[in-house]
């Protein structure tokens, strides 16, 4: 299928690329389960385009750094997700703001390191 990727329209290529990133995102190390709120944050990042600029090979690193950072700098967001058990507009706005800032920093740092 990959050999035909160049024949696909850009929207389909983008969708397949996002799917590859989501597949990586869903892989968890054995005996290291994520909390529900961490899973929500990770999957939200993947399904809302925050991983689109991240290389597939770097998705696991991005997720680990994201969660490490979120446990310290976005604890209120994680707490809200856990307590409310749903995403309301306020939580989504906070997540978007946090993810935009984190992802921008990650991409910037990753480009400097390359």
C-alpha positions in Angstrom: 0.0 0.0 0.0 2.8 2.4 0.9 4.1 2.2 -2.7 0.9 3.9 -3.9 1.1 6.7 -1.3 2.3 9.1 -3.9 -0.9 8.5 -5.9 -3.1 9.6 -3.0 -4.5 13.0 -2.6 -2.9 15.2 0.1 -5.8 14.8 2.5 -5.6 11.0 2.4 -1.8 11.2 2.8 -2.3 13.4 5.9 -4.9 11.0 7.3 -2.6 8.0 6.9 0.4 9.9 8.4 -1.8 10.8 11.4 -2.9 7.2 11.7 0.8 6.1 11.8 1.4 8.5 14.7 -1.7 7.4 16.6 -0.5 3.8 16.3 2.8 4.8 17.9 1.0 6.8 20.5 -1.2 3.9 21.6 1.8 1.7 22.4 2.5 1.6 26.1 5.5 0.0 27.8 4.7 -3.2 29.5 4.0 -2.8 33.3 3.8 1.0 32.8 0.1 1.8 32.3 -0.9 5.4 31.9 -3.6 6.9 34.0 -6.9 7.6 32.3 -6.2 11.3 32.3 -2.8 10.8 30.8 -4.3 8.6 28.1 -6.9 11.3 27.4 -4.2 14.0 27.0 -2.1 11.8 24.8 -4.9 10.7 22.5 -6.3 14.3 22.4 -2.9 15.5 21.2 -2.8 12.9 18.5 -6.3 13.3 17.3 -6.2 17.1 17.2 -3.1 17.4 15.1 -0.4 18.2 17.7 1.7 15.3 16.5 1.4 16.1 12.8 4.9 17.8 12.8 6.5 15.0 14.9 8.3 12.3 13.1 6.7 8.8 13.6 10.0 7.6 15.2 9.8 10.4 17.7 6.2 10.0 18.9 7.1 7.8 21.9 9.7 10.4 23.0 7.2 13.2 22.5 4.6 11.4 24.5 7.0 10.6 27.4 8.2 14.2 27.6 4.6 15.5 27.3 3.4 13.4 30.2 6.5 14.1 32.3 5.9 17.8 31.7 2.1 17.6 32.2 2.5 15.9 35.6 4.3 19.0 36.7 3.0 21.9 34.6 -0.5 20.8 33.7 -1.5 19.0 36.8 -4.8 21.0 37.1 -5.7 19.9 33.6 -5.1 16.3 34.5 -6.9 16.7 37.8 -9.9 18.2 36.0 -10.1 15.3 33.5 -9.9 12.8 36.3 -12.5 14.5 38.4 -15.0 15.4 35.7 -14.6 12.3 33.6 -15.4 14.3 30.5 -14.0 17.1 28.4 -15.9 20.4 28.6 -15.1 23.5 26.7 -13.0 24.9 29.5 -10.8 21.8 29.8 -10.4 21.6 26.0 -9.3 25.2 25.9 -6.8 24.6 28.6 -5.5 21.5 26.9 -5.2 23.2 23.6 -3.3 26.1 25.1 -1.0 23.7 27.0 -0.5 21.3 24.0 0.3 24.2 21.6 2.9 25.6 23.9 4.5 22.2 24.7 4.5 21.0 21.1 6.0 24.3 19.9 8.8 23.9 22.4 9.3 20.3 21.6 9.5 20.9 17.9 11.8 23.8 18.4 14.2 21.9 20.7 14.1 18.9 18.4 15.1 21.0 15.4 18.0 22.5 17.2 19.2 19.1 18.3 19.1 17.7 14.7 
